[in-house]
Amino acid sequence: MGEECCKGNCCESGKECCNDRCCEEEKSMGVMIMKHANEAWEELMKEKMKMAYEKAIGDKMNKTAQVGVEACIKYWGNKMNEKGAWTEFEEKLRKAMM
């Protein structure tokens, strides 16, 4: 494996190689594991944040979600076409979020 094979570095490894297979094999394990580790960290952090939100303001979020769902059901059932219904929704939402 000399300069006649390839002139640049292979992937992120810094090694020189003659074919793509060399790069793919090194990249497939190390890079794949790091990618999965980063994704797992992100997923775990999201789960931890969900639990923290639930503990801190879960009841308030439940009320807010209920108001939003009720409004959506009315909206798609064509019951919120008038301005008054929308104003009522916004007032309920404001109260639920306080």
N, C-alpha and C positions, 0 to 999 in steps of 0.2 A: 504494500500500500504506500505508494509514493505520490509525488506530485503529478505523475501521469494519470492517476486515478481521479482525484478530485482536488480542487484548489481551496475550497472553503471549509468552514466548520460544519459539523453535522448537528442539526437541531440546536437545542440549548445545551447539549452536553459538552461542546467545545472540541469533541473528537473529530478527526478526519475520517472519512469513509468513502468507499467507492460506489455504494448503491443505496437506494432508498430503504431497503430492508434493514440495514444497519440502523438507520435513524428511527424507523418505525418501532423496532424491537426495544430500543432504549427509551423512546418516548412513551411507548404503550404502557409500561409499568410505572415508572417514576412520575411522569406527568399525569397519568390517569389517577394514581393514588393521591397525588396532591390536589387534583381537581375535585375528587370525591371528598377528601378531607375538608376542603374549603366549603363545599356544598353542605356537608354535614354540619359544620360549624354554623353556617347561615340558617339552616333549618332548625337547629337546636336553639339558636338565639331567638328566632321567631317564636318558637314554642314557649320559651322562658318569658318573652315579652307578653305573649297572650295570657300566660298564667298571672303575671304581674298586673296586667290590666284587669283581669277578672277579679283578682283580690282587691285592687284599689277602687275600681269603679264599675264592677260587674253589674250591680243592680241598676245603676244609672244607664249603662249601655243597654241592658235588657229593656228598660222603659223606652229609650230612644229607638231601639230596633222595632219594638212593637208599634210605636207611632208611625214609623216609616213604612212598615209592612201594611198596616191598616190603610194608610194613604195610598199606597201603591195599588192595593186591591180595589179601593174606591175609584182611583184614577182609571185603571184598566176596565172597570165596570161602568165607565162613563158617568160616574156619580160626582166627579169633581170638576165638571166643566165650567161651573160658575165661579166667579171671583170670591164669593163668600166662603165657599168650601176650601179654597186654597188658603185664604186668610186664617180660617179655623185650624187647618193643618199646621201652618207655620206657628201659630200660637201654642198648640199642643206640643209641637216639637221644641219650642223655646222652653216651655215648662219642664218637659222631660229632661232636658239637658242641664237644668239648673241644679 
